[in-house]
Amino acid sequence: MEPPQNPGRFKTSPGHYHAVWLVDGCPIEAYRHVQAFIAKKFGGDPNVTDVTRCMRLAGTINRKNGQNHVVRIVSPTEGEECTPIAFSEFRRAFGMKPKRKPTAQKRPHGAGTHDLEEVRRALEKIPAEERHIWLYIGMALHSILPNAQGKALWDDWAKTARGKFDQAEQDRAWRNFKSTGGVTKGTLFYYAQQFSPGVTHVDVPTTEADLAKLFVATYKGEVAFDRHTSAWWVFDRTWEKSPHLALRRCKTMIENLIEATRGVQSEKQSGVLSALQRQATASSLTAILRHASLDADVEISGSRFDTNSDLLGVENGVIDLVVGRHRPARPDDFITLSCGTAYDAEARCPEFVKFIESITEGDNEFAHYIQRALGYSVFGHTREQVFFLIIGLGANGKGVLLRVLNQVLGDYGRTVAPNLLQRAYNGNPNASTSALMALKGARLYACTEFDGQKRFDEAFVKQISGSDALTGRCNFGEQETFKPVGKLWLSTNSDPEIAHDNKAVWRRLLVIPLMRSFSGKDCDPDLEEKLVHEAPGILNWLIEGAQQYRVRGLGQCAKVVSETAKLRSRSDTVRSWLMACCSTRNASVIQGAKDVYDSYRAHTRNNGRTALTVAKFNAKLEKLGFEHVRRAAFNGWKGFVLKSE
């Protein structure tokens, strides 16, 4: 198989070669994933994925089958340079998708200068004589600082146990510690608290109540319990509602206690070990969590999550939309959602940019307006109080645009069924409204192929575009009230039916006219797949749009203003009828009221619109200045005449 990017080639022995790519910007945490992908793609060694592993270098000897072979560079040749490849381009060339985050990987705690002082003070309170505590403290320090600094802290503390310090055992234990274990900085502070003044011995916690206290101390800030919904939340780069993850954390904690206790040889510790093993069962773990749920240190309200409108979760961290920068996720972000892609600062989206240029027919002002509008849409607020209506004939790219955006935005994008916008509430206040609840937290609501001949629920659309509170409940769930933060993008092939005089709707409505229709050679059946492949680049394009919006707001676009005004004019069924079916010549002639209304109703229905009632029709004509003539035996209109067929 020929690689899509030319590598450097090393000849290691007759008929055997190594291929090497010089990649710029590959994160260390992605290296193993990249190596495994390349090995699988080209039939290489899947075990060669260690970032510290050194491959054969040019000039070294490779001894094979009893013979020495000098490793030589085949390409690039002398005088040529090996050009670095940007990581994003390398990944695109190989068709490599970003590695999705693991479902339950513990995040290292880390420690700043201020934290280290707290750690040192805590260590001063804890005696190092007991082996199980010695191990727990080592594990805790390893979770905070898995480096030489953490090791030095542990060594200095362990040396306070006179006559028990063993450097070789100390080194061996440190090497075997896992950075993803169930002993954390919280464990350290738990023991510091247990060793209050005058206390010289602390037993290993073995009861459900004591283990619950240790669980809270160990994972405080990374687990939380919502009493309103009786649900456990666990932080793993994002917060996830999951009793299983909470149970797994508890199980990991107990497994570490068991591991530390096994190293202590005594009759008492044997009993402790048996007690801990009994607590590792599913029923005991559940009981421990039940105790822990009563602790105020883990209490939280579900309304705390996803409230920062300027933060956008991605698979590898958080985007601060105010400054347009990426950073690691933190528990105190309280984010539960994530885009469907990782952030890559170098990623570009040339196909998507070309697609935007095509659907806007080269109108730069219009294209930039769409970018700002979509940039506004990724914020978690609805300050503009608008919604967007994409109008155009079929095959104009509107469906592709909204589907691709929803894939890029992941949890932040929602596909809204047209019937929800036509009748959001089914009339039964006790019925579940799962479709309504799906709007919670999302930032872009995409409704494709809305039937323009059907009227949408104007009151509901005003609610979601104005951030008015919605109330609903999921199946078998409790009723809940929330404020929608999504921006509605509604697409249709024909004009939707909107009352001409509904000022609240027209104040919010912005028409996005996509009038080009793609067919024949202009139609690419693989376009959507190509665009989805550019997801990291499209995310950067959206972040750029968010920055443009933050600086200048939505602003105005001549095409959007013009098409919105035209749509409103077309929505006036009385004016449309007057222009098409009436003449103002012979204005003194009186037309029979029944003939006039029948003509209006027929014209309106023929155009797929709903006619006004007689009373509203009469009021509209009078408002336009026409005279309603009422006689004892006659009812008519003066000021226009019906055109002959």
C-alpha positions in Angstrom: 0.0 0.0 0.0 1.4 3.4 -1.0 1.2 5.9 1.9 -0.7 9.2 1.2 2.3 11.2 2.5 5.9 10.3 1.6 7.8 9.1 4.6 11.5 8.9 5.3 12.7 5.4 4.6 15.3 3.4 6.5 16.7 0.1 5.2 17.3 -2.1 8.2 18.3 -5.3 6.4 17.8 -6.8 2.9 14.2 -6.4 2.0 13.2 -4.8 5.3 12.5 -1.1 5.7 11.2 1.3 8.4 9.0 4.3 7.4 9.2 7.4 9.5 7.1 10.6 9.3 8.2 13.9 10.8 4.9 15.2 12.3 4.6 18.6 13.8 2.2 19.2 16.6 1.2 15.6 17.6 0.1 15.7 21.2 2.0 13.2 23.4 -1.3 11.7 24.6 -2.3 11.0 20.9 1.0 9.2 20.0 0.0 5.7 21.0 -3.3 6.0 19.1 -1.5 7.2 16.0 1.2 4.5 16.1 -1.5 1.8 16.5 -3.5 3.2 13.6 -0.4 3.3 11.3 0.6 -0.3 12.3 -2.9 -1.6 11.5 -3.1 0.4 8.2 0.2 -0.8 6.8 0.6 -4.2 8.5 3.2 -3.1 11.0 3.9 -4.2 14.6 0.9 -3.2 16.7 3.0 -3.4 19.9 5.3 -0.6 18.8 3.3 2.2 20.4 5.4 3.3 23.3 6.3 7.0 23.1 9.7 6.3 24.8 10.6 3.5 22.3 13.6 4.2 20.1 13.5 2.8 16.6 16.6 1.7 14.6 18.7 4.8 13.7 20.8 5.3 10.6 24.4 4.2 11.1 23.6 1.6 13.8 24.1 -2.2 13.4 21.1 -4.5 13.0 22.2 -8.1 13.7 19.9 -10.5 11.9 20.4 -14.2 11.2 24.0 -14.1 12.4 24.9 -11.2 10.1 25.5 -7.5 10.8 23.6 -5.0 8.7 24.2 -1.2 8.8 20.9 0.7 8.9 20.9 3.2 6.0 18.7 6.1 5.0 17.0 5.4 1.6 15.0 8.7 1.5 15.3 11.6 1.7 18.5 11.4 -0.3 21.6 13.5 0.6 20.9 17.2 0.3 17.2 16.8 0.6 15.3 17.8 3.8 12.5 15.8 5.4 9.6 18.3 5.4 7.5 18.3 8.6 3.8 17.5 8.2 1.2 19.3 10.4 -0.5 16.8 12.7 -4.0 17.8 11.3 -2.8 17.3 7.7 -1.2 14.0 8.6 -4.4 12.8 10.2 -6.5 14.0 7.3 -4.2 12.3 4.7 -4.5 9.0 6.5 -8.2 9.2 7.1 -7.6 9.1 10.8 -10.4 10.3 13.1 -9.5 11.8 16.5 -9.5 9.3 19.3 -12.7 9.7 21.4 -12.3 10.1 25.1 -12.5 7.0 27.3 -15.7 6.5 29.2 -14.1 6.2 32.6 -10.5 7.4 32.7 -9.6 9.1 35.9 -8.2 12.6 35.5 -4.9 13.3 37.3 -5.3 15.7 40.1 -2.2 17.8 39.8 -1.0 20.3 42.3 0.0 24.0 42.2 2.3 25.8 44.6 -0.6 26.6 47.0 -1.7 22.9 46.9 1.8 21.7 47.8 1.9 23.7 50.9 -1.4 22.1 52.0 0.0 18.7 51.2 3.1 19.3 53.3 1.0 20.5 56.2 -1.1 17.4 55.9 1.9 15.1 55.8 3.2 16.6 59.1 0.0 15.3 60.8 0.3 11.7 59.6 2.7 9.2 61.2 4.5 7.0 58.7 4.9 3.9 61.0 2.0 1.8 59.7 2.6 0.1 56.4 -0.9 0.4 55.0 -0.9 4.2 55.7 2.6 4.4 54.2 1.2 2.8 51.0 -1.9 5.0 50.9 0.1 8.2 51.3 2.4 7.1 48.5 -0.5 6.4 46.2 -2.0 9.7 47.1 1.2 11.6 46.4 1.6 9.7 43.1 -1.9 10.8 42.0 -1.0 14.5 42.8 2.6 14.5 41.5 3.6 11.4 39.5 7.2 12.7 39.1 10.4 13.2 41.0 9.0 16.0 43.1 6.2 13.7 44.4 8.6 10.9 45.0 10.9 13.2 47.0 7.9 14.3 49.2 7.0 10.6 49.9 10.7 9.7 50.6 11.1 12.6 53.1 7.8 11.7 54.8 8.6 8.0 55.0 12.0 8.6 56.6 10.2 10.0 59.7 9.4 6.3 60.5 12.6 5.5 62.3 14.2 2.2 61.5 11.5 1.3 58.8 12.7 3.3 55.8 13.8 1.0 52.9 14.9 2.9 49.8 14.7 -0.1 47.5 11.2 -0.9 48.6 10.3 2.7 48.4 11.5 2.9 44.8 9.8 -0.4 43.8 6.5 0.7 45.2 6.6 4.1 43.5 7.2 2.5 40.1 4.2 0.2 40.5 1.7 2.9 41.5 -1.1 3.6 39.0 -1.9 7.2 38.2 -5.5 6.2 37.6 -6.1 4.5 41.0 -8.7 5.1 43.6 -6.4 6.9 46.1 -6.1 10.6 45.6 -5.2 13.9 47.3 -8.5 13.6 49.1 -7.2 10.3 50.7 -4.2 12.2 52.1 -6.4 14.9 53.6 -8.8 12.2 55.0 -5.9 10.7 57.0 -4.6 14.1 58.1 -8.1 14.7 59.5 -8.2 11.3 61.2 -4.9 11.9 63.0 -6.1 14.8 65.1 -3.9 15.9 68.1 -3.3 13.0 70.4 -4.3 10.3 67.9 -1.4 7.9 67.1 -3.2 5.1 65.4 -6.0 5.0 62.8 -7.6 1.7 61.7 -8.3 0.9 58.0 -11.9 1.9 57.3 -14.0 -1.2 56.8 -17.5 -0.3 57.6 -20.0 1.1 55.1 -20.1 4.5 57.0 -16.4 4.9 57.2 -15.8 3.8 53.6 -18.4 6.4 52.6 -16.4 9.1 54.4 -13.3 8.0 52.6 -15.1 7.9 49.3 -16.2 11.5 49.7 -12.8 12.6 50.8 -11.1 10.7 47.9 -13.4 12.0 45.1 -14.7 15.3 46.5 -15.0 17.6 43.5 -15.2 14.7 41.0 -18.4 13.0 42.2 -21.7 14.7 43.1 -25.1 13.6 44.1 -28.3 15.3 43.0 -30.9 14.6 45.7 -33.8 16.0 43.6 -33.2 13.3 41.0 -31.4 10.8 43.2 -28.6 10.6 40.6 -24.9 10.4 40.9 -22.7 12.6 38.7 -19.1 11.7 37.9 -16.5 13.9 36.3 -14.4 12.4 33.5 -13.5 15.4 31.4 -17.2 16.1 31.3 -19.7 15.4 34.0 -21.8 12.3 33.4 -24.9 11.2 35.2 -24.0 7.6 35.9 -24.5 5.4 39.0 -22.2 2.8 37.3 -19.2 5.2 37.1 -19.8 6.1 40.8 -19.9 2.4 41.7 -16.7 1.9 39.7 -14.9 4.7 41.5 -16.0 3.2 44.8 -14.8 -0.3 43.8 -11.4 1.1 42.6 -11.0 2.8 46.0 -11.6 -0.5 47.9 -9.4 -2.4 45.5 -6.5 -0.1 46.4 -7.2 -0.5 50.1 -7.1 -4.3 49.6 -3.9 -4.0 47.7 -2.2 -1.9 50.4 -3.5 -4.2 53.2 -2.2 -7.4 51.6 1.3 -6.2 52.2 0.8 -6.2 56.0 1.4 -9.6 57.7 -0.7 -9.7 61.0 -3.7 -11.5 62.3 -5.5 -8.2 62.7 -4.8 -7.1 59.1 -6.0 -10.5 57.9 -9.4 -9.7 59.4 -9.3 -6.2 57.8 -8.5 -7.8 54.4 -11.5 -10.1 54.7 -13.8 -7.2 55.7 -12.7 -5.1 52.7 -13.2 -8.0 50.3 -16.8 -8.3 51.6 -17.3 -4.6 50.9 -16.3 -5.0 47.3 -19.5 -6.8 46.4 -22.2 -4.9 44.3 -24.6 -4.7 47.2 -22.0 -3.4 49.6 -20.8 -0.8 47.1 -24.4 0.4 46.6 -24.8 0.7 50.4 -21.5 2.7 50.7 -22.8 5.1 48.0 -26.1 5.4 49.8 -24.2 6.6 52.9 -22.1 8.9 50.8 -25.1 10.5 49.2 -26.1 12.0 52.6 -22.8 13.9 52.8 -23.2 17.7 52.1 -19.7 17.7 50.5 -21.1 15.9 47.4 -24.5 17.5 47.2 -25.3 19.3 44.0 -28.3 20.6 42.1 -28.8 19.6 38.5 -29.4 23.3 37.6 -25.7 23.9 38.3 -24.6 22.1 35.1 -24.0 23.8 31.7 -24.7 27.3 32.9 -21.6 29.0 31.6 -22.7 30.3 28.2 -19.1 31.2 27.1 -17.7 27.6 27.5 -18.0 25.0 24.8 -17.0 21.4 25.7 -14.9 19.4 23.2 -13.6 15.9 23.3 -10.2 17.0 24.5 -11.1 19.9 26.8 -13.0 23.2 26.7 -13.1 26.2 24.4 -13.4 29.6 26.1 -15.5 31.4 23.4 -14.7 34.8 24.9 -11.1 34.5 23.9 -11.3 31.7 21.4 -8.8 29.5 23.3 -8.7 25.8 24.2 -7.8 24.6 27.7 -8.2 21.4 29.7 -11.6 20.7 31.2 -12.0 21.3 35.0 -14.6 19.9 37.3 -15.7 23.4 38.3 -16.7 24.0 34.7 -19.7 21.8 35.4 -20.0 20.8 31.7 -22.0 17.7 30.8 -21.9 18.2 27.0 -19.3 17.8 24.3 -18.9 18.6 20.6 -18.6 15.7 18.3 -14.9 16.4 17.6 -11.7 17.2 19.4 -10.1 20.6 19.1 -7.1 20.9 16.8 -5.6 24.4 16.5 -4.1 23.5 13.1 -7.2 22.0 11.5 -8.6 23.7 8.4 -11.8 23.1 6.4 -11.2 24.0 2.7 -14.1 21.9 1.4 -16.5 23.5 3.9 -15.3 27.0 3.1 -15.8 26.2 -0.6 -19.3 24.8 0.2 -20.3 28.0 2.0 -19.0 30.1 -1.0 -21.1 27.9 -3.3 -24.4 28.1 -1.4 -24.0 31.9 -0.9 -23.1 32.2 -4.7 -19.9 34.1 -4.0 -21.6 36.8 -1.9 -18.8 37.5 0.7 -21.0 39.7 2.9 -23.7 37.0 3.0 -21.1 34.3 3.7 -19.5 36.3 6.6 -23.0 36.9 8.0 -23.7 33.2 8.1 -20.4 32.6 9.9 -21.3 35.2 12.5 -24.8 33.8 12.9 -23.5 30.3 13.4 -20.7 31.7 15.7 -23.5 33.2 17.8 -25.3 29.9 17.8 -22.5 28.1 19.6 -22.8 30.5 22.6 -25.1 29.3 25.4 -27.3 32.4 25.4 -30.1 33.8 23.3 -29.4 37.5 23.7 -30.3 38.3 20.1 -33.7 36.7 20.5 -33.8 35.7 16.8 -34.3 32.5 14.8 -33.1 31.7 11.3 -35.3 30.6 8.4 -33.4 29.0 5.5 -35.5 29.3 2.3 -34.7 27.8 -1.1 -35.7 25.2 -3.6 -34.5 21.6 -3.1 -30.9 20.5 -3.5 -29.6 23.9 -2.3 -27.3 22.6 0.4 -29.4 23.6 3.4 -29.9 20.0 4.6 -26.3 19.2 4.2 -25.3 22.3 6.2 -27.5 21.6 9.1 -26.7 17.9 9.3 -22.9 18.5 9.2 -23.2 21.2 11.9 -25.1 18.9 14.1 -22.4 16.2 13.8 -19.7 18.7 14.5 -21.5 20.1 17.6 -22.3 16.7 18.9 -24.3 17.0 22.2 -24.8 20.7 21.5 -26.8 20.1 18.3 -30.3 18.8 18.2 -32.5 17.7 15.3 -36.0 19.0 15.9 -39.0 17.2 14.3 -41.3 19.6 12.4 -44.3 18.4 14.3 -42.7 19.8 17.5 -42.7 23.3 16.0 -46.3 22.8 14.8 -47.7 21.7 18.2 -45.2 21.6 21.0 -47.7 20.6 23.7 -50.2 17.8 23.1 -52.8 19.2 25.4 -52.3 16.7 28.3 -50.3 18.5 31.0 -49.4 15.2 32.6 -48.0 13.5 29.5 -44.3 13.1 29.0 -42.6 15.6 26.7 -39.3 13.9 25.9 -38.9 15.8 22.6 -39.2 19.0 24.5 -36.7 17.9 27.1 -34.2 17.1 24.4 -33.8 20.8 23.8 -32.2 21.3 27.2 -28.6 22.4 27.0 -28.4 22.2 23.2 -27.2 25.3 21.4 -28.4 24.7 17.9 -31.9 23.4 17.0 -32.0 22.2 13.4 -35.4 21.5 11.8 -35.0 20.4 8.2 -37.7 20.2 5.5 -40.4 22.0 7.4 -43.7 22.0 5.5 -44.3 25.6 4.6 -48.0 24.9 4.1 -48.4 24.2 7.8 -48.4 26.9 10.4 -45.8 26.6 13.1 -46.6 27.2 16.8 -45.7 30.9 16.9 -46.0 31.1 20.7 -43.6 28.2 21.1 -41.1 29.6 18.6 -41.2 32.9 20.5 -40.5 31.0 23.7 -37.4 29.2 22.5 -36.0 32.2 20.7 -36.6 34.5 23.6 -35.2 32.1 26.3 -38.6 31.9 28.1 -38.7 29.0 30.5 -40.1 25.7 29.2 -41.6 23.0 31.4 -41.7 19.3 30.5 -40.6 15.9 31.7 -38.9 12.8 30.3 -40.6 9.4 30.2 -41.0 8.2 33.8 -39.2 11.4 35.0 -40.1 14.3 37.2 -41.5 17.6 35.8 -38.7 20.0 35.1 -38.4 23.7 34.1 -35.5 25.0 32.1 -34.5 27.9 29.9 -33.7 26.9 26.3 -30.4 28.4 25.0 -30.5 26.9 21.5 -30.8 29.0 18.3 -33.5 27.6 15.9 -32.4 27.0 12.3 -35.5 26.1 10.3 -35.3 25.1 6.6 -38.1 24.9 4.1 -38.6 24.8 0.4 -41.6 27.1 0.5 -42.8 30.1 2.5 -44.0 29.1 6.0 -47.4 30.5 7.1 -46.8 33.4 9.5 -49.4 36.0 10.3 -48.4 39.2 8.7 -49.3 41.3 11.8 -47.5 39.1 14.3 -44.9 41.6 15.2 -43.3 39.4 17.9 -42.4 36.8 15.3 -41.3 39.2 12.6 -39.0 40.9 15.1 -37.2 37.6 15.7 -37.2 36.1 12.2 -34.2 36.4 9.9 -34.4 34.8 6.5 -31.3 33.1 5.0 -32.0 32.7 1.3 -30.1 29.9 -0.4 -31.4 30.1 -3.9 -28.9 28.0 -5.8 -29.9 24.5 -6.7 -27.2 21.9 -7.3 -27.7 19.3 -10.0 -25.7 17.3 -12.5 -21.9 17.8 -12.3 -22.5 20.4 -9.6 -24.0 17.8 -7.2 -21.5 15.8 -5.2 -23.1 12.8 -3.6 -20.1 12.4 -1.2 -20.1 16.0 -0.1 -21.6 15.4 3.3 -19.1 12.7 4.1 -16.2 15.0 3.0 -17.4 17.8 5.2 -17.9 15.6 8.3 -14.2 14.5 7.8 -13.3 18.2 8.3 -15.0 18.4 11.6 -12.0 19.8 13.6 -11.6 22.5 11.0 -15.3 23.4 10.9 -15.1 23.7 14.7 -12.3 26.3 14.3 -14.5 28.1 11.6 -17.3 28.2 14.2 -15.0 29.5 16.9 -13.8 32.2 14.5 -17.4 33.1 13.8 -18.0 33.3 17.5 -15.1 35.8 17.8 -16.5 37.9 15.0 -19.9 37.9 16.7 -18.4 38.9 20.0 -16.7 41.9 18.4 -19.5 43.2 16.2 -22.6 41.3 17.0 -24.8 39.8 14.3 -24.8 43.0 12.3 -26.9 43.3 9.2 -26.7 41.8 5.7 -28.4 43.4 2.8 -29.6 40.1 1.4 -31.0 38.9 4.7 -32.8 42.2 5.3 -34.3 42.3 1.8 -35.5 38.7 1.8 -37.0 39.0 5.3 -39.0 42.0 4.1 -40.1 40.2 0.9 -41.3 37.2 3.0 -43.3 39.4 5.2 -44.9 41.1 2.2 -45.8 37.7 0.7 -47.3 36.7 4.0 -50.0 39.4 3.7 -52.7 37.3 2.0 -55.0 40.3 1.6 -52.4 42.5 -0.2 -51.4 39.5 -2.4 -55.0 39.0 -3.4 -55.6 42.7 -4.1 -52.5 42.8 -6.3 -53.4 39.6 -8.2 -57.2 39.7 -8.4 -58.3 43.4 -8.1 -58.1 46.7 -9.9 -58.5 50.2 -8.4 -60.0 51.5 -11.6 -63.8 52.2 -11.5 -63.3 52.7 -7.7 -66.8 54.0 -7.3 -68.3 50.6 -8.2 -69.5 48.6 -5.2 -68.6 44.9 -5.2 -70.8 42.5 -3.3 -69.2 41.4 0.0 -69.8 37.7 -0.7 -68.2 37.8 -4.1 -65.2 39.7 -2.7 -64.6 37.2 0.1 -65.1 34.2 -2.1 -62.5 35.5 -4.5 -60.0 36.2 -1.7 -60.5 32.8 -0.1 -60.1 30.9 -3.5 -57.0 32.8 -4.3 -55.4 32.3 -0.9 -56.2 28.5 -0.9 -54.8 28.1 -4.4 -51.6 29.5 -3.1 -51.5 27.0 -0.3 -52.2 29.6 2.5 -54.9 29.8 5.1 -57.6 32.5 4.5 -58.5 35.0 7.2 -62.0 34.7 8.7 -64.6 37.1 7.3 -64.4 39.4 10.3 -60.6 39.6 10.1 -60.7 40.0 6.3 -63.2 42.9 6.6 -61.1 44.6 9.3 -58.0 44.3 7.1 -59.7 45.9 4.1 -61.0 48.8 6.3 -57.4 49.3 7.7 -56.2 49.5 4.1 -58.7 52.4 3.5 -61.4 50.6 1.5 -65.0 51.6 2.3 -67.4 48.9 3.6 -70.8 49.8 2.3 -73.7 48.5 4.4 -77.3 48.7 3.2 -80.5 47.1 4.4 -80.5 44.6 1.6 -76.9 44.9 0.4 -73.4 44.5 1.8 -70.4 45.4 -0.3 -67.0 47.1 -0.8 -66.1 50.3 -2.6 -62.6 51.3 -3.8 -61.7 48.3 -6.1 -63.3 45.9 -8.5 -62.7 42.2 -9.1 -60.8 41.4 -12.3 -62.7 39.3 -14.7 -61.5 35.7 -15.1 
